[in-house]
């Protein structure tokens, strides 16, 4: 290799590592988002069962447990946005779309 290539190796290495997404953030945010989705399905199924059996008003804590979950859909939507942004990054550096243009 020429001397010019050896001088630019640290810059090339730094540029290559700057394209690697933060994998733990994507990994855990996806799992939290899916876990919240499964929780919503379970919560709806439980509420439907109790309502069909006319027990929803007699079940202790049913109103409190449902109202405590009110911010969870917003949290799931925000985590979904994080998944979409981190998940889009590897596709944006494939020579089709520049990384700076893909960020929102």
Secondary structure, DSSP 4 states (H G I P E B T S, - for coil): --HHHHHHHHHHHHHHHHTS--HHHHHHHHHHHHHHHHHHHHHHHHHHHHHHTT-TTTSTTHHHHHHHTTTHHHHHHHHHHHHHHHHHHHHHTSSSS-HHHH--
